[in-house]
Amino acid sequence: MNRKLFGTDGIRGTANIEPMTAETVLRVAMATALQFRRGDHRHLAVIGKDTRLSGYMLEPALTTGFISMGMDVILVGPLPTPAVAMLTRSLRADVGVVISASHNPYQDNGIKLFGPDGYKLSDSVEAEIEARLALPFSSDLAAPSRVGRASRLDDASGRYIEYVKNTFPRGLRLDGLKIVVDCAHGAAYKVAPKVLYELGAEVVAIGVQPDGQNINRECGATAPALLQARTVAEGADFGLALDGDADRLIVVDERGQQIDGDQVMALVARSWAESQKLRGGGVVATVMSNLGLEHFLTSRGLVLARTPVGDRYVVEHMREHGFNVGGEQSGHIVLSDYSTTGDGLIAALQVLAVVQQTGRPASETLRVFEPLPQLLRNVRFGGGQPLESPQVKSAIRDGEDRLGREGRLLIRKSGTEPLIRVMAEGNDQGLVGQVVGDIVAAIEGVAGVSRIATS
């Protein structure tokens, strides 16, 4: 069964334009309610969101959809995506929903769905929900006496704060550390500074004044320059950057040097392997992770299992094969001993724990391996199938030949934005740059392709 509405991370688009309209979102809630009806008990949905202006439009639409199908709703307000996943399980809800477009600008929004086990839905379940949207709901509406109710969970943030704090090693504190945390004006703007402060750190909080339109704007995990500069200026020991829904983490050392998700996974895997806590014999990451991570793990007798891009696919592989550490280079870190999805705060605490236990500065601790030269460029396109062009295919074949066996080339469409991602890595940085440049130029030359966005 094919999916057209759902992408690699739920449904996403420009707010108030299909599919992110109140009408469509209401119907998605109705279809989801039908999907998760199971027995005669009072069914329950948990709805959280980030700080986007359009959340005020989509939250009541979702609520109405669930209530009309006889499902009660608990609203938790702005909270990180992993908090909603945790609360879905904790409250024994039938479904959890996050209204967020993650790292995208405020104009976008999205819907992420979690099952009663707190895990994101599989492709097949999303396809079934999408198929239900084409059917009428009139015969499935709740009787007047069975219409659902909506309420707010006032202590939702407190529950999550205590849960996160309990993942930090017992007897360890953050006393003596000065930490800059950039919350991207997003979902963690209240909870992240509190967690760090209550564990003993001196906290400098930035990106904590959301206005509905400044989420991810030149801040957060996808724009760490602000954090890097502020960490150095404050003389801080660490910088931590989250994205809009706080499921992604980027770390900065005291010198302002960025530490990506690959380094975080290597650090945690090494530490957990030494303490015999690591399961699965290694780490699960995506095809985007650096070859340097793979070489590092192999040298320690560990494996790197690769999946398609998307933390959902990482989690599925972890569950199927018994791993407890996984994630993405972009900063989605999944530690399944504690969370069912990427959790930037929990990952940050594991990194801080390792550094506190070593007693050495972050700059001496966090760079675990030397990454191979890698370059990623994003090409924004307006439509069509540019990757099917003979010129582009020829450029890709030529790039693969030039990189040889010691390199790697990956070209794919983004599942959340109208972008084509061109990534190459190898031993020769100059060659990597030439290969990426040639392929990008070929894509640009195809009709329907517009300007380049780099990262």
VOTIBA-425792 format. One line per field, with one value per residue (C-alpha): residue in three letters; z, x, y. Coordinates in nm, 4 decimals, padded with zeros to 6 digits. Each point is the difference from the previous one (the first is absolute). Layout:
N
koldo = (ALA;...)
Z = (Z;...)
X = (X;...)
Y = (Y;...)
***
This chain:
455
koldo = (MET;ASN;ARG;LYS;LEU;PHE;GLY;THR;ASP;GLY;ILE;ARG;GLY;THR;ALA;ASN;ILE;GLU;PRO;MET;THR;ALA;GLU;THR;VAL;LEU;ARG;VAL;ALA;MET;ALA;THR;ALA;LEU;GLN;PHE;ARG;ARG;GLY;ASP;HIS;ARG;HIS;LEU;ALA;VAL;ILE;GLY;LYS;ASP;THR;ARG;LEU;SER;GLY;TYR;MET;LEU;GLU;PRO;ALA;LEU;THR;THR;GLY;PHE;ILE;SER;MET;GLY;MET;ASP;VAL;ILE;LEU;VAL;GLY;PRO;LEU;PRO;THR;PRO;ALA;VAL;ALA;MET;LEU;THR;ARG;SER;LEU;ARG;ALA;ASP;VAL;GLY;VAL;VAL;ILE;SER;ALA;SER;HIS;ASN;PRO;TYR;GLN;ASP;ASN;GLY;ILE;LYS;LEU;PHE;GLY;PRO;ASP;GLY;TYR;LYS;LEU;SER;ASP;SER;VAL;GLU;ALA;GLU;ILE;GLU;ALA;ARG;LEU;ALA;LEU;PRO;PHE;SER;SER;ASP;LEU;ALA;ALA;PRO;SER;ARG;VAL;GLY;ARG;ALA;SER;ARG;LEU;ASP;ASP;ALA;SER;GLY;ARG;TYR;ILE;GLU;TYR;VAL;LYS;ASN;THR;PHE;PRO;ARG;GLY;LEU;ARG;LEU;ASP;GLY;LEU;LYS;ILE;VAL;VAL;ASP;CYS;ALA;HIS;GLY;ALA;ALA;TYR;LYS;VAL;ALA;PRO;LYS;VAL;LEU;TYR;GLU;LEU;GLY;ALA;GLU;VAL;VAL;ALA;ILE;GLY;VAL;GLN;PRO;ASP;GLY;GLN;ASN;ILE;ASN;ARG;GLU;CYS;GLY;ALA;THR;ALA;PRO;ALA;LEU;LEU;GLN;ALA;ARG;THR;VAL;ALA;GLU;GLY;ALA;ASP;PHE;GLY;LEU;ALA;LEU;ASP;GLY;ASP;ALA;ASP;ARG;LEU;ILE;VAL;VAL;ASP;GLU;ARG;GLY;GLN;GLN;ILE;ASP;GLY;ASP;GLN;VAL;MET;ALA;LEU;VAL;ALA;ARG;SER;TRP;ALA;GLU;SER;GLN;LYS;LEU;ARG;GLY;GLY;GLY;VAL;VAL;ALA;THR;VAL;MET;SER;ASN;LEU;GLY;LEU;GLU;HIS;PHE;LEU;THR;SER;ARG;GLY;LEU;VAL;LEU;ALA;ARG;THR;PRO;VAL;GLY;ASP;ARG;TYR;VAL;VAL;GLU;HIS;MET;ARG;GLU;HIS;GLY;PHE;ASN;VAL;GLY;GLY;GLU;GLN;SER;GLY;HIS;ILE;VAL;LEU;SER;ASP;TYR;SER;THR;THR;GLY;ASP;GLY;LEU;ILE;ALA;ALA;LEU;GLN;VAL;LEU;ALA;VAL;VAL;GLN;GLN;THR;GLY;ARG;PRO;ALA;SER;GLU;THR;LEU;ARG;VAL;PHE;GLU;PRO;LEU;PRO;GLN;LEU;LEU;ARG;ASN;VAL;ARG;PHE;GLY;GLY;GLY;GLN;PRO;LEU;GLU;SER;PRO;GLN;VAL;LYS;SER;ALA;ILE;ARG;ASP;GLY;GLU;ASP;ARG;LEU;GLY;ARG;GLU;GLY;ARG;LEU;LEU;ILE;ARG;LYS;SER;GLY;THR;GLU;PRO;LEU;ILE;ARG;VAL;MET;ALA;GLU;GLY;ASN;ASP;GLN;GLY;LEU;VAL;GLY;GLN;VAL;VAL;GLY;ASP;ILE;VAL;ALA;ALA;ILE;GLU;GLY;VAL;ALA;GLY;VAL;SER;ARG;ILE;ALA;THR;SER)
Z = (00.0000;-00.1083;00.2093;-00.1580;00.2995;00.2444;-00.0485;00.1914;00.3201;-00.0032;-00.1989;-00.0709;-00.2114;-00.0047;00.2606;-00.1274;-00.3399;-00.0797;00.1621;00.3095;00.0171;00.2895;-00.2151;-00.1016;00.3467;00.1485;-00.2381;00.0827;00.3665;-00.0859;-00.2092;00.2722;00.2632;-00.2101;-00.0446;00.3747;00.1220;00.2002;00.2411;00.1881;00.2382;-00.0176;-00.2594;00.0548;-00.2177;00.1300;-00.2039;00.0345;-00.2194;-00.0500;-00.0012;-00.3604;-00.0544;-00.2086;00.2962;00.1283;-00.3168;-00.0204;00.3675;00.0162;-00.3379;00.1267;00.3255;-00.1825;-00.2233;00.2893;00.2134;-00.2855;-00.0154;00.3721;00.1096;00.3013;-00.0446;00.2390;-00.1078;00.1295;-00.1860;-00.1178;00.0871;-00.1766;-00.2331;00.2257;00.2946;-00.1873;-00.0852;00.3682;00.1183;-00.2534;00.1693;00.3541;-00.0320;-00.1784;-00.2913;-00.3288;-00.2168;00.0388;-00.2360;-00.0343;-00.2001;-00.1290;-00.3095;00.2037;-00.1425;-00.2767;00.0093;00.1712;-00.3264;-00.0067;00.2370;00.0285;00.1754;00.1648;00.1264;00.2736;00.0821;00.3516;00.0479;-00.0508;-00.3308;-00.3320;-00.2357;-00.2665;-00.3703;-00.0247;00.2810;-00.1450;-00.3361;00.1632;00.1635;-00.3302;-00.1748;00.2556;-00.1009;-00.3307;00.1764;00.1591;00.3798;00.0476;00.1197;00.2422;00.1876;00.3734;00.1359;00.1946;00.3306;-00.1132;-00.1286;00.1527;00.2457;-00.0044;00.3002;00.0736;00.1945;00.2174;00.1258;-00.3411;-00.0072;00.3582;-00.0780;-00.2938;00.1950;00.2739;-00.2560;-00.1795;00.3235;00.1017;-00.3091;00.1380;00.1949;00.3700;00.2183;-00.2870;-00.0216;-00.2366;00.2767;-00.1186;-00.3667;-00.1899;-00.2894;-00.2771;-00.1314;-00.3200;-00.0070;-00.3506;00.1366;-00.0199;00.2022;00.2646;00.0856;00.3545;00.0793;-00.1268;00.2194;00.3024;-00.0437;-00.0198;00.2895;00.2304;-00.0633;00.1240;-00.3089;-00.0439;-00.2983;-00.2660;-00.1965;-00.3490;-00.2549;00.2800;-00.1117;-00.2576;-00.1794;-00.2383;-00.2907;00.1225;00.0509;-00.1511;-00.1396;-00.0045;00.3163;00.1256;-00.1215;-00.3695;00.0464;00.2754;-00.0754;00.2677;00.2584;-00.0969;00.0411;00.3257;00.1539;-00.0578;00.1097;00.3251;00.0745;00.0271;00.0245;-00.2449;-00.2521;-00.0786;-00.2926;-00.0481;-00.2990;-00.0073;00.1520;00.2001;-00.1474;-00.1449;00.1737;-00.1068;00.2567;00.0140;00.2056;00.2022;-00.3065;-00.2051;-00.2130;-00.1181;00.0872;-00.2229;00.0551;-00.1303;00.2709;00.2644;-00.1039;00.0057;00.3446;00.1516;-00.1703;00.1284;00.3531;00.0074;-00.1502;00.2723;00.2676;-00.1745;-00.0502;-00.3815;-00.1707;-00.3571;-00.0398;-00.1426;-00.1277;-00.2483;-00.2208;-00.3425;-00.3363;00.0724;00.2876;-00.0615;-00.0942;00.2845;00.2456;-00.1671;00.0118;00.3680;00.1000;-00.2054;00.1703;00.3345;-00.1163;-00.0418;-00.3024;-00.1745;-00.1434;-00.2560;-00.0823;-00.2320;00.1190;00.2764;00.3714;-00.0347;-00.2140;00.2498;00.2823;-00.1991;-00.0605;00.3643;00.1186;-00.2478;00.0705;00.3679;-00.0188;00.2634;-00.1620;-00.3342;-00.1779;-00.2762;-00.0762;00.0122;00.3740;00.0434;00.2713;00.1057;00.3299;00.0290;00.3649;00.0684;-00.2983;-00.2958;-00.2320;-00.0335;00.3158;-00.0054;00.3766;00.0964;-00.2526;00.1402;00.3519;-00.1122;-00.1660;00.3093;00.2192;-00.1985;00.0175;00.3720;00.0671;-00.1909;00.1668;-00.3231;-00.2136;-00.2701;-00.2732;00.1185;00.0378;-00.2641;-00.3246;00.0087;-00.3599;-00.2980;-00.2620;-00.3658;-00.2230;-00.0688;-00.1818;-00.0183;-00.2230;-00.0353;-00.3282;00.0231;-00.2958;-00.1217;-00.1397;-00.2519;00.0271;-00.0345;00.1202;-00.3038;-00.2390;-00.2148;00.0760;00.3756;-00.0202;-00.1977;00.2573;00.2802;-00.1771;-00.0648;00.3666;00.1175;-00.2300;00.1224;00.3687;-00.0436;00.2739;00.2660;-00.0392;00.0121;-00.1887;00.1087;-00.1897;00.1229;00.0232;00.3404;00.1521;00.1737;-00.2349;-00.3798;00.0035;-00.1701;00.2322;-00.1574;00.2350;-00.0708;00.2208;-00.0539;00.0935;-00.2275;00.1067;-00.3276;-00.2055;00.2212;-00.0636;-00.3754;-00.0206;00.1987;-00.2003;-00.3333;00.1025;00.1428;-00.3240;-00.2021;00.2156;-00.0264;-00.3752;-00.0059;-00.0425;00.3194;00.2239;00.1789;00.2297;00.2215;00.3747;00.1633;00.3293)
X = (00.0000;00.1508;00.0310;-00.0341;-00.0914;00.2537;00.3724;00.3052;-00.1182;-00.3771;-00.1884;00.1663;-00.0653;-00.0645;-00.2541;-00.3525;00.0852;-00.0889;00.0657;00.0644;-00.3481;-00.2418;-00.2411;00.2521;00.1509;-00.3472;-00.0552;00.3420;-00.1033;-00.3263;00.1786;00.2615;-00.2699;-00.1576;00.3386;00.0573;-00.3442;00.0546;-00.2673;-00.2763;00.2130;00.0092;00.2669;00.2576;00.2245;00.2874;00.0723;00.3144;00.1507;00.2938;-00.0238;-00.1053;-00.2811;-00.1924;-00.0140;-00.2915;-00.1887;00.0949;-00.0378;-00.3779;-00.0471;00.1675;-00.1920;-00.3316;00.0826;00.0811;-00.2940;-00.2458;00.1053;-00.0560;00.3609;00.0985;00.2889;00.2691;00.1773;00.3542;00.0922;00.3551;00.2161;00.2806;-00.1005;00.1591;-00.2009;-00.3234;00.1253;00.0776;-00.3354;-00.1880;00.1351;-00.0162;-00.3666;-00.0903;-00.1321;-00.1003;00.1838;00.2374;00.0227;00.2655;-00.0761;00.3418;00.2138;00.3141;00.2925;-00.2020;-00.0829;-00.3160;-00.1982;-00.0014;-00.1714;-00.0552;-00.1655;00.1976;-00.1943;00.0915;-00.1670;-00.0989;00.3505;00.1521;00.1645;-00.0517;-00.2311;00.1261;-00.0345;-00.2784;-00.2082;00.0433;-00.1159;-00.3100;-00.0826;00.0506;-00.2321;-00.2726;00.0034;-00.1640;-00.2990;-00.3024;-00.0053;-00.3739;-00.0760;00.2952;-00.0767;-00.0566;-00.3530;-00.0842;00.0527;00.3396;00.1590;00.3441;00.1226;00.3124;00.2099;00.3466;00.2697;00.1398;00.3053;00.1057;00.3286;00.0793;-00.0520;00.2387;00.2629;00.0094;00.0115;00.2975;00.1875;-00.0378;00.1962;00.3112;00.2320;-00.0806;00.2469;00.1228;-00.0682;00.0681;00.1333;00.2891;-00.1010;-00.1135;-00.2252;-00.1515;-00.3193;-00.1686;-00.3641;-00.0698;-00.3024;-00.1643;-00.1726;00.2742;00.0301;-00.1261;00.1007;00.3611;00.1406;-00.1842;00.1434;00.3564;-00.0465;-00.1601;00.2927;00.2391;00.1259;00.0368;-00.2290;00.0044;-00.3232;-00.0441;-00.2761;-00.2580;-00.2266;-00.2364;-00.2365;-00.1572;00.2210;00.3598;00.0282;00.3305;00.0741;00.3810;00.0194;-00.0274;00.1514;-00.0205;00.1670;00.2602;00.2110;-00.1848;00.0631;00.3665;00.0618;-00.1950;00.1743;00.3403;-00.1158;-00.1435;00.3086;-00.2357;00.1033;-00.2647;-00.2537;-00.3123;-00.2323;-00.3428;-00.2291;-00.3622;-00.1490;00.3131;00.0513;00.3352;00.3242;00.3194;00.2798;00.2650;00.3209;00.1547;00.1919;-00.3173;00.0709;-00.3078;-00.0505;-00.2523;-00.2197;00.2602;00.2460;-00.2725;-00.0907;00.3665;00.0498;-00.3057;00.0680;00.3576;-00.1076;-00.2864;00.2138;00.2618;-00.2689;-00.1582;-00.3200;00.0091;-00.2364;-00.0080;00.3769;00.0152;-00.1973;-00.2836;00.0377;-00.1132;00.1719;00.1009;00.2360;00.3702;00.2254;00.2236;-00.2667;-00.0127;00.3797;00.0073;-00.2625;00.1622;00.3341;-00.1672;-00.1735;-00.3358;-00.2278;-00.1737;-00.3374;-00.1290;-00.3619;-00.1789;-00.0108;-00.2539;00.0191;-00.3118;00.1948;00.2857;-00.2402;-00.1644;00.3397;00.0991;-00.3177;00.0269;00.3658;00.0414;00.2135;-00.0307;00.2081;-00.0859;-00.0607;00.0873;00.2968;-00.2372;-00.0449;-00.2963;00.1364;-00.2133;00.0896;-00.2674;00.0734;-00.1652;-00.2047;-00.1966;00.1141;00.2752;00.0352;00.2445;-00.0079;00.0568;00.2838;00.1538;-00.0032;00.1786;00.2705;00.0332;00.0230;00.2936;00.1868;-00.0666;00.1279;00.3238;00.0654;00.1497;-00.1173;-00.2577;00.2556;00.2117;-00.2912;-00.2641;00.1922;00.0224;00.1069;00.1336;-00.2739;00.0753;-00.0457;-00.3716;-00.2038;-00.3770;-00.1770;-00.3725;-00.1617;-00.3474;-00.2175;-00.3409;-00.1339;00.0619;00.2425;00.3482;00.1703;-00.1401;00.1820;00.2698;00.2400;-00.0455;00.0303;00.3226;00.1432;-00.0846;00.1668;00.3088;00.0117;-00.0208;00.2857;00.2202;-00.0613;00.0694;-00.0236;00.1434;-00.2824;-00.3756;-00.2659;-00.3618;-00.2681;-00.3572;-00.3122;-00.0874;-00.3087;-00.1020;00.1027;00.0252;00.3739;00.2409;00.2859;00.3393;00.2568;00.3480;00.2857;00.3447;00.3663;00.0646;-00.1885;00.0663;-00.1354;-00.3095;-00.0695;00.0440;-00.2315;-00.2764;00.0398;-00.0279;-00.3142;-00.1628;00.0770;-00.1613;-00.3135;-00.0136;00.0065;-00.3207;-00.3292;-00.1986;00.3046;00.0614;00.2654;00.2296;-00.0280;00.3235;00.0655)
Y = (00.0000;00.3320;00.3166;00.3427;00.2139;-00.1412;00.0581;-00.1221;00.1699;00.0242;00.2629;00.3329;00.3082;00.3720;00.1027;00.0735;-00.1482;-00.3610;-00.2346;00.2116;00.1518;-00.0240;-00.2012;-00.2647;-00.0244;-00.0497;-00.2907;-00.1444;-00.0022;-00.1765;-00.2617;-00.0501;-00.0425;-00.2740;-00.1666;-00.0220;-00.0959;-00.3183;-00.1147;00.1789;00.2099;00.3803;00.0627;00.2728;00.2183;00.2147;00.3121;00.2123;00.2676;00.2339;00.3798;00.0721;00.2474;-00.2526;-00.2367;00.2093;-00.0971;-00.3678;-00.0915;00.0646;-00.1700;-00.3166;00.0205;00.0297;-00.2946;-00.2326;00.1153;-00.0503;-00.3643;-00.0520;00.0356;00.2122;00.2410;00.1183;00.3188;00.0521;00.3190;00.0750;-00.3002;-00.1894;-00.2804;-00.2662;00.1348;-00.0712;-00.3487;-00.0594;00.1358;-00.2129;-00.3089;00.1383;00.1014;-00.3254;00.2017;-00.1593;00.2526;00.2936;00.2962;00.2697;00.3141;00.1007;00.0381;-00.0663;00.2022;00.1707;00.3749;00.1203;00.0156;-00.3810;-00.2365;-00.3707;-00.2916;-00.2802;-00.3014;-00.2467;-00.3282;-00.1116;-00.1408;00.3473;-00.0888;00.1772;-00.1813;-00.2366;00.0722;-00.2579;00.1518;00.3493;-00.1356;-00.1470;00.3335;00.1774;-00.2471;00.0730;00.3674;-00.0880;-00.1571;00.1722;00.0271;00.0587;-00.3527;-00.0001;00.3235;-00.0388;00.0098;00.3178;-00.1804;-00.1345;00.3215;00.0480;00.2628;00.2174;00.0997;00.1387;-00.1806;00.2751;-00.1920;-00.1386;00.1926;-00.0985;-00.3668;00.0211;00.1963;-00.2631;-00.2799;00.1543;00.0705;-00.3643;-00.1088;00.1747;-00.2338;-00.0162;00.1848;00.2184;00.3722;00.2889;00.2237;00.2151;-00.0080;00.3079;-00.0997;00.2089;-00.1577;00.1198;-00.1094;00.1406;00.1896;-00.3394;-00.2682;-00.0377;00.3689;-00.0624;-00.3566;-00.0121;00.2812;-00.1422;-00.3498;00.1308;00.2438;-00.2564;-00.2364;00.2686;00.1831;00.3736;00.0553;00.2686;-00.0459;00.1440;-00.0570;00.0051;00.2840;-00.1528;00.2366;-00.2509;00.1026;-00.0227;-00.3767;-00.1286;00.3475;00.0312;-00.2078;-00.3548;-00.3258;00.0905;00.3404;-00.0500;00.3116;00.1984;-00.2715;-00.0307;00.3727;00.0243;-00.3021;00.1571;00.3461;-00.1368;-00.2089;-00.2970;-00.3642;-00.1197;00.1152;-00.2006;00.0753;-00.1545;00.0368;00.1147;-00.3156;-00.0937;-00.3462;00.1101;00.0994;00.1732;00.0398;00.2730;-00.0234;00.2825;00.1173;00.0330;-00.3067;-00.1884;-00.3675;-00.1769;-00.3034;-00.2450;00.1057;-00.0186;-00.3549;-00.1021;00.1521;-00.1675;-00.3341;-00.0098;00.0917;-00.2479;-00.2769;00.0531;-00.0237;-00.3019;00.1951;00.0052;-00.2437;-00.1259;00.0050;00.3515;00.2956;00.0559;00.3082;00.1144;00.0034;00.3624;-00.0846;00.0522;-00.2908;00.1105;-00.1156;-00.3391;-00.0351;00.1025;-00.2554;-00.2750;00.0650;-00.0705;-00.3170;00.1717;00.0239;00.2883;-00.1009;00.2496;00.0828;00.2436;00.3618;00.0616;-00.0714;-00.2165;-00.2482;00.0066;-00.0853;-00.2792;-00.1635;00.0457;-00.1694;-00.2854;-00.0796;00.0911;00.3162;00.2724;00.2786;00.1549;00.3257;00.2381;00.2209;00.2977;-00.0508;-00.2357;-00.2298;-00.2956;-00.1672;-00.2656;-00.0763;00.3344;00.1141;-00.1322;00.2788;00.2588;00.2094;00.2912;00.0548;-00.3622;-00.0256;00.3188;-00.1408;-00.3166;00.2106;00.2187;-00.3096;-00.1385;00.3305;00.0443;-00.3502;00.0626;00.3336;00.1362;00.2944;-00.0614;00.0773;-00.2941;-00.2391;00.0494;-00.0483;-00.3772;-00.0687;00.1930;00.0276;-00.0547;00.3056;00.0240;00.2628;00.0371;00.2517;00.0454;00.0996;00.1506;-00.0968;00.1051;-00.3264;-00.2731;-00.2915;00.1523;-00.3189;-00.1812;00.2338;-00.1682;00.2881;-00.0449;-00.3781;00.0385;00.2418;-00.2432;-00.2949;00.2121;00.1032;-00.3585;-00.0992;00.2874;-00.0718;-00.3717;-00.2575;00.2297;00.2511;00.0167;00.1929;00.0459;00.1959;00.0034;00.2106;00.1368;-00.1533;00.3235;00.2849;00.0590;-00.0656;-00.2370;-00.0870;-00.0677;-00.1512;-00.1372;-00.1113;-00.1398;00.0353;00.2997;00.3129;00.1772;-00.2880;-00.0225;00.3685;-00.0367;-00.3005;00.1707;00.3207;-00.1817;-00.1878;00.3125;00.1856;-00.2782;00.0107;00.3790;-00.0292;-00.1999;00.1875;00.0499;00.0369;00.3271;00.1399;-00.2023;-00.0221;-00.1163;-00.1674)
***
